[in-house]
Amino acid sequence: MWYGRRQGGPEVPICALRKHLRPWAWLAALLASGLCAAAADDVETCKKIDPLISPDACTAAIKSGSLQGHDLAVLYLNRGFLASRANDFDKAIQDYGEAIKVDPQYANAFSNRCAVYVRKREFNRAIEDCDNAINLNANYTSAYVSRGNAYRLKNLHSQAIIDYERAIALDKNSTAALFGAALSYTSIEDYGRAIEVYGEVLKLDSKSTQALNNRGLIYLRLHDLDRAIKDFSAAIDLDPTFVYALNNRCSAYNSLKDADNALKDCDRAIELVPTYVNPYIGRGRAHRLKNQTDLALNDYDRAIALDPKSASAFFGRAYVHDQREEYKQAADDYTKASQLNPNDPETWNNLCWALGIIDQLKTALYACDRSLSLRPNSAVTSNSRGLVNLKSGNLAQAIEDYDRALNMSPKDENSLYGRGISKLKLGDRAGGEEDINAAKAISSSVADDFKKLGIR
């Protein structure tokens, strides 16, 4: 917040008290000292928002000694605001601290320092300062927003939402509170409420590209691809250089398997920001969809060069190696992706599959178990573990895995064929042939697929 106010009325700097004095008294004071006019000029300049001039004016006004008490605290607060806007957070914190020393009841100073601590990611200090601001002024919208931001960035979303909703109740037009609430609702996967809140933002500002983009991301996560593309397109129409919306629409088109439109968007994003990693990953996926695996590998290589810690880039490159039946390279990249993102069940499943194909069966079983611990009801991973147990000779366990997969996906030809082979090996000829024939009725190539995996 800029120029400070107490609850109950505007600030009145000492030199602005001229209107309260008789003319002769004011003149006498002015003749006695030339400080008041100069201090008044500096105070007025300090109220302005020119970062090149105002800090010096604030400093001059502070040093003049013409203001005391709360009026002096206001000058410290304004100089702190300018420092914060210039990203000089330590200087801002120092000035807000001086404002609090001069006026310990100054809620604005506590709230502003809270906001700076949030930007410095010193969240506990931020919360303490916002607590003080709210104790001094229970209806202080900005303090609730800043404390909500601190809680949200600590992943304490329930507490964050309480603060954001309180801020919205105080000021239904607070876009900062609405954005914060939408982000926290998204984090706890309350997507319906998040979409509703972004809708409120867009009622206030129909041209908010960030709100359109963020809502589009929720629709993308919900696989509501038409709505996602509509929001991303609206954001891009408003700002054709909005690379995040271009990248996200590329991802939505990939999900629709519309590789040509995906390529256009990711190409444009890369043209705008050549060092932005995600469009290379999206373009790699589009090339993979078009079976242009060399081009896909080039894009994933570029993404990894830009960000060696991108789990998505390693996963994408692994998928291409998998597609090219280069299973050792696929396993190496899936391993790296699992190290960078250990909570992704799909990565662990794919690693299990690749390791199973190259007969690293013990490690493969571990990967499948990790995947199932993260996503217990997965037909795909149950099928993968069935393959590993089949190749390991654990036939009863393989049948159990395939049974679980088929309970969730009854017409999966791979699980039927794998279970049939396992039954044959255990001497259940009738049961085995029944499963194998059922698998072949679904896919005529299933037997050849298993031969490639080393199973006959």
C-alpha positions in Angstrom: 0.0 0.0 0.0 1.2 3.5 -0.9 0.6 6.6 1.2 -0.4 5.6 4.7 -3.7 6.2 6.4 -4.9 5.5 9.9 -8.3 4.1 10.3 -10.6 7.0 10.8 -9.1 9.8 8.6 -6.4 10.9 6.2 -2.9 11.7 7.1 -2.1 15.3 8.0 1.7 16.1 7.7 2.8 18.7 10.2 3.6 21.2 7.4 0.1 20.8 6.1 -1.3 22.2 9.3 -1.1 25.7 7.9 -4.8 25.8 7.3 -5.4 25.3 11.0 -3.2 28.4 12.1 -4.1 32.0 12.0 -2.3 33.8 9.1 0.0 35.8 11.5 1.0 32.6 13.3 1.9 30.8 10.1 3.9 33.7 8.8 5.8 34.0 12.1 6.6 30.3 12.0 7.7 30.5 8.4 10.0 33.5 9.1 11.5 31.7 12.0 12.5 28.7 10.0 12.8 27.9 6.3 12.5 24.3 7.0 8.8 23.9 6.6 8.5 24.9 2.9 11.4 22.6 2.0 10.0 19.8 4.0 6.6 20.3 2.5 8.1 20.0 -1.0 10.0 16.9 0.0 6.9 15.3 1.6 4.8 16.0 -1.5 7.5 14.6 -3.7 7.8 11.6 -1.4 4.2 10.9 -2.0 4.8 10.6 -5.8 5.7 7.3 -7.4 8.8 8.2 -9.4 11.4 5.7 -8.3 14.3 8.0 -9.5 13.2 11.0 -7.4 11.0 10.0 -4.5 13.5 8.0 -2.4 15.8 11.1 -2.2 12.8 13.3 -1.4 11.7 10.9 1.3 15.2 10.8 2.7 15.5 14.6 2.7 12.1 14.9 4.4 13.1 12.4 7.1 16.4 14.1 7.8 14.8 17.5 8.0 13.4 16.7 11.4 10.3 18.6 10.5 8.0 15.6 11.0 7.6 13.4 14.1 5.4 10.5 15.2 3.0 9.0 12.8 3.7 11.5 10.1 7.4 10.5 10.2 6.4 6.9 10.1 4.5 7.6 6.9 7.6 8.9 5.2 9.5 5.7 6.2 6.7 3.6 4.9 6.6 5.4 1.5 10.4 5.1 1.1 10.1 1.4 2.0 7.4 1.0 -0.6 9.8 2.5 -3.3 12.6 0.2 -2.2 10.3 -2.8 -2.4 9.2 -1.8 -5.8 12.8 -1.6 -6.8 13.3 -5.2 -5.4 15.6 -3.8 -2.6 13.8 -6.0 -0.1 16.3 -5.5 2.8 16.1 -1.7 2.5 12.3 -2.0 2.4 12.3 -4.1 5.5 14.6 -1.7 7.3 12.3 1.3 6.4 9.1 -0.5 7.4 10.9 -1.4 10.7 11.7 2.2 11.3 8.1 3.1 10.6 7.0 0.6 13.2 9.5 1.9 15.8 8.2 5.4 15.3 4.5 4.3 15.4 4.0 0.7 16.8 0.3 1.0 16.0 0.9 1.5 12.3 -0.9 -1.5 10.7 0.1 -0.5 7.1 3.8 -0.8 8.0 3.3 -4.3 9.4 1.2 -5.3 6.4 3.8 -4.0 3.9 6.7 -5.7 5.7 4.6 -8.9 5.7 4.3 -8.6 1.9 8.1 -8.1 1.5 8.8 -11.1 3.7 6.5 -13.2 1.4 8.5 -12.1 -1.6 11.7 -13.1 0.3 10.1 -16.4 1.1 10.5 -15.8 4.8 7.0 -17.0 5.4 6.9 -17.3 9.2 8.1 -13.7 9.6 5.5 -12.6 7.1 2.7 -14.4 9.0 3.8 -12.7 12.3 3.8 -9.3 10.7 0.4 -9.8 9.1 -1.0 -11.1 12.4 0.1 -7.8 14.0 -1.5 -5.8 11.2 -4.8 -7.7 11.5 -4.8 -7.3 15.3 -4.5 -3.6 14.8 -7.1 -3.5 12.0 -9.4 -6.5 11.7 -10.8 -5.2 8.4 -7.4 -4.8 6.6 -7.9 -6.5 3.3 -4.3 -6.4 2.1 -3.0 -8.0 5.3 -5.4 -11.0 4.8 -4.2 -11.3 1.2 -0.5 -11.2 2.2 -1.0 -13.7 5.0 -2.9 -15.9 2.6 0.0 -15.7 0.2 2.4 -16.8 2.9 0.2 -19.8 3.9 -0.3 -20.8 0.3 3.4 -20.8 -0.4 3.9 -22.9 2.6 1.3 -25.3 1.1 -1.1 -24.6 4.0 -4.0 -24.1 1.6 -6.9 -24.5 4.0 -5.5 -21.6 6.1 -4.7 -19.6 3.0 -8.3 -20.0 1.7 -9.7 -18.7 5.0 -7.7 -15.6 4.7 -8.5 -15.1 1.0 -12.2 -15.6 1.6 -12.1 -13.1 4.4 -10.4 -10.6 2.1 -13.0 -11.2 -0.6 -15.8 -10.6 2.0 -14.2 -7.3 2.9 -13.6 -6.3 -0.8 -15.3 -8.4 -3.4 -13.3 -6.5 -6.1 -9.9 -7.5 -4.7 -8.3 -9.3 -7.6 -5.3 -10.2 -5.5 -7.5 -12.1 -3.0 -9.4 -13.7 -5.9 -6.3 -14.9 -7.6 -4.8 -16.2 -4.4 -8.0 -18.1 -3.6 -8.2 -19.6 -7.1 -4.5 -20.8 -6.9 -5.2 -22.5 -3.5 -8.4 -24.1 -4.6 -6.5 -25.4 -7.6 -3.8 -26.8 -5.4 -6.3 -28.8 -3.3 -8.0 -29.9 -6.5 -11.3 -28.1 -5.8 -11.4 -27.3 -9.5 -15.0 -26.3 -9.5 -14.5 -23.5 -7.0 -11.2 -22.4 -8.7 -13.1 -22.1 -12.0 -15.8 -20.1 -10.3 -13.3 -17.7 -8.7 -11.5 -17.1 -12.0 -14.9 -16.3 -13.4 -15.2 -13.6 -10.8 -11.9 -12.2 -11.8 -12.9 -12.1 -15.4 -16.2 -10.3 -14.5 -14.0 -7.6 -13.0 -11.5 -7.6 -15.9 -12.6 -9.5 -19.0 -9.1 -8.9 -20.5 -7.2 -10.7 -17.7 -4.9 -12.9 -19.8 -3.5 -14.6 -16.6 -7.0 -15.5 -15.4 -7.9 -17.0 -18.8 -4.6 -18.9 -18.9 -5.0 -20.3 -15.4 -8.6 -21.3 -16.0 -7.5 -23.0 -19.2 -4.9 -25.0 -17.3 -7.6 -26.3 -15.0 -9.8 -27.3 -17.9 -6.6 -29.0 -19.4 -6.1 -30.9 -16.2 -9.8 -32.0 -16.3 -9.3 -33.1 -20.0 -12.0 -30.6 -21.0 -9.9 -29.7 -24.0 -12.4 -27.6 -25.9 -12.8 -25.2 -23.0 -9.1 -25.2 -22.3 -8.3 -24.2 -25.9 -11.1 -21.6 -25.9 -9.5 -19.9 -22.8 -5.9 -20.2 -24.1 -7.1 -18.8 -27.5 -8.9 -15.8 -25.8 -5.6 -15.0 -23.9 -3.6 -15.3 -27.1 -6.0 -13.0 -29.0 -5.5 -10.4 -26.2 -1.8 -10.9 -26.2 -0.3 -12.7 -29.2 3.1 -12.8 -27.4 1.8 -14.6 -24.3 4.2 -17.5 -24.5 2.6 -19.4 -21.6 -0.8 -19.5 -23.2 0.9 -20.6 -26.5 2.7 -23.4 -24.8 -0.4 -24.5 -22.9 -2.5 -24.5 -26.1 0.2 -26.6 -27.7 -0.2 -29.1 -24.9 -4.0 -29.1 -25.3 -3.7 -29.8 -29.0 -1.2 -32.6 -28.3 -3.8 -34.1 -26.0 -6.3 -34.0 -28.9 -3.5 -35.6 -31.0 -3.7 -32.5 -33.3 0.0 -32.4 -33.9 0.0 -29.8 -36.6 -1.7 -27.1 -34.5 0.5 -28.1 -31.6 3.6 -27.6 -33.7 2.4 -24.1 -34.7 1.9 -23.0 -31.2 5.1 -24.5 -29.8 7.1 -23.1 -32.8 5.8 -19.6 -32.0 6.5 -19.9 -28.3 10.1 -21.0 -29.1 10.5 -18.1 -31.6 9.4 -15.7 -28.9 11.5 -17.1 -26.0 14.2 -19.6 -27.3 15.3 -20.4 -23.8 11.8 -21.5 -22.5 12.0 -25.2 -21.9 8.4 -26.3 -22.0 7.7 -25.6 -25.7 10.6 -27.9 -26.7 8.9 -30.7 -24.7 5.5 -29.9 -26.3 7.1 -29.8 -29.8 8.9 -33.1 -29.1 5.6 -34.7 -28.2 4.0 -33.4 -31.4 6.9 -34.8 -33.5 6.4 -38.1 -31.6 2.7 -38.1 -32.5 3.7 -37.7 -36.2 6.3 -40.5 -35.7 9.1 -38.0 -36.4 11.3 -39.5 -33.8 14.6 -37.9 -34.8 13.0 -34.5 -34.6 11.4 -35.4 -31.3 14.8 -36.5 -29.8 16.4 -33.3 -31.0 13.7 -31.3 -29.1 14.0 -33.3 -25.9 17.8 -33.0 -26.1 17.5 -29.2 -26.4 15.1 -29.2 -23.4 17.5 -31.2 -21.3 20.4 -28.9 -22.2 18.3 -25.9 -21.1 17.1 -27.6 -17.9 19.0 -30.7 -16.8 16.5 -31.1 -14.0 13.4 -31.3 -16.2 11.7 -34.6 -15.4 9.2 -34.1 -18.2 12.0 -33.7 -20.8 13.7 -37.0 -19.7 10.3 -38.7 -19.6 9.5 -37.5 -23.1 12.9 -38.6 -24.5 12.5 -42.0 -22.8 9.1 -42.4 -24.4 10.6 -41.8 -27.9 13.3 -44.4 -27.2 10.5 -46.8 -26.1 8.7 -46.1 -29.3 11.9 -46.9 -31.3 12.3 -50.1 -29.2 15.6 -48.7 -27.7 14.7 -50.0 -24.3 18.1 -49.6 -22.6 18.1 -45.9 -23.4 14.5 -45.7 -22.4 15.2 -47.3 -19.1 18.1 -44.9 -18.5 15.9 -41.8 -19.1 13.0 -43.2 -17.1 15.4 -43.8 -14.2 16.5 -40.2 -14.4 12.9 -38.9 -14.6 12.0 -41.0 -11.6 14.9 -39.5 -9.6 13.7 -36.0 -10.5 10.0 -36.7 -10.0 9.7 -39.6 -7.6 6.0 -39.2 -7.0 4.9 -39.8 -10.6 3.3 -43.3 -10.9 3.4 -43.2 -14.7 7.2 -42.8 -14.7 7.7 -45.7 -12.4 5.3 -47.9 -14.5 7.2 -47.1 -17.7 10.5 -47.7 -16.0 9.2 -51.1 -14.8 8.1 -52.0 -18.4 11.4 -51.0 -20.0 13.5 -52.8 -17.4 11.3 -55.9 -17.7 11.9 -56.0 -21.4 15.7 -55.9 -21.0 15.4 -58.5 -18.2 16.5 -56.3 -15.3 13.7 -58.0 -13.4 14.4 -57.3 -9.8 14.7 -53.6 -10.4 11.7 -53.7 -12.7 9.6 -55.3 -9.9 10.7 -52.5 -7.5 9.6 -49.9 -10.0 6.2 -51.5 -10.5 5.7 -51.7 -6.7 6.6 -48.0 -6.4 4.1 -47.1 -9.1 1.3 -49.2 -7.5 2.1 -47.6 -4.1 1.3 -44.2 -5.7 -1.6 -45.4 -7.8 -3.0 -48.7 -6.4 -5.9 -49.1 -8.8 -3.9 -49.1 -12.1 -4.7 -51.7 -14.7 -1.7 -50.6 -16.7 0.8 -51.1 -13.9 -0.8 -54.4 -12.8 -0.2 -55.6 -16.4 3.4 -54.4 -16.3 4.0 -56.2 -13.0 2.3 -59.3 -14.5 4.9 -59.2 -17.4 7.8 -58.9 -14.9 6.5 -61.8 -12.8 5.9 -63.9 -15.9 9.5 -63.4 -17.1 10.8 -64.0 -13.6 8.9 -67.4 -13.5 6.6 -66.2 -10.7 3.6 -67.6 -12.5 1.0 -67.6 -9.8 1.9 -64.0 -8.9 1.8 -63.1 -12.6 -1.8 -64.6 -12.9 -2.8 -62.6 -9.8 -1.5 -59.4 -11.4 -3.2 -60.1 -14.7 -6.4 -60.9 -12.8 -6.3 -57.5 -11.1 -5.6 -55.8 -14.4 -8.5 -57.6 -16.2 -10.9 -56.8 -13.3 -10.3 -53.1 -14.2 -9.9 -53.5 -17.9 -11.6 -56.7 -19.1 -10.7 -56.4 -22.8 -7.0 -55.7 -22.4 -5.4 -58.1 -24.9 -2.0 -57.9 -23.3 -3.3 -59.0 -19.9 -5.4 -61.8 -21.4 -2.4 -63.1 -23.5 0.0 -62.8 -20.5 -2.4 -64.6 -18.2 -2.9 -67.3 -20.9 0.8 -67.9 -21.2 1.1 -68.1 -17.4 -1.7 -70.6 -17.2 -0.1 -72.8 -20.0 3.2 -72.8 -18.2 1.4 -74.0 -15.0 -0.3 -76.8 -16.9 -3.8 -75.2 -17.3 -4.1 -75.8 -21.0 -7.8 -75.1 -21.4 -7.7 -71.9 -19.4 -4.5 -70.8 -21.1 -5.9 -71.3 -24.6 -9.1 -69.6 -23.7 -7.3 -66.5 -22.7 -4.9 -66.5 -25.6 -7.8 -66.9 -28.1 -9.7 -64.1 -26.5 -6.6 -61.9 -26.7 -6.1 -62.7 -30.4 -9.7 -61.9 -31.1 -9.1 -58.4 -29.8 -5.7 -58.0 -31.5 -4.3 -60.2 -34.2 -0.8 -59.0 -33.5 -0.7 -59.7 -29.8 1.3 -62.9 -30.2 4.0 -61.1 -32.3 4.1 -58.3 -29.7 4.9 -60.8 -26.9 7.6 -62.5 -29.1 9.3 -59.1 -29.2 9.2 -59.1 -25.5 10.9 -62.5 -25.4 7.8 -64.5 -24.5 6.5 -67.3 -26.7 
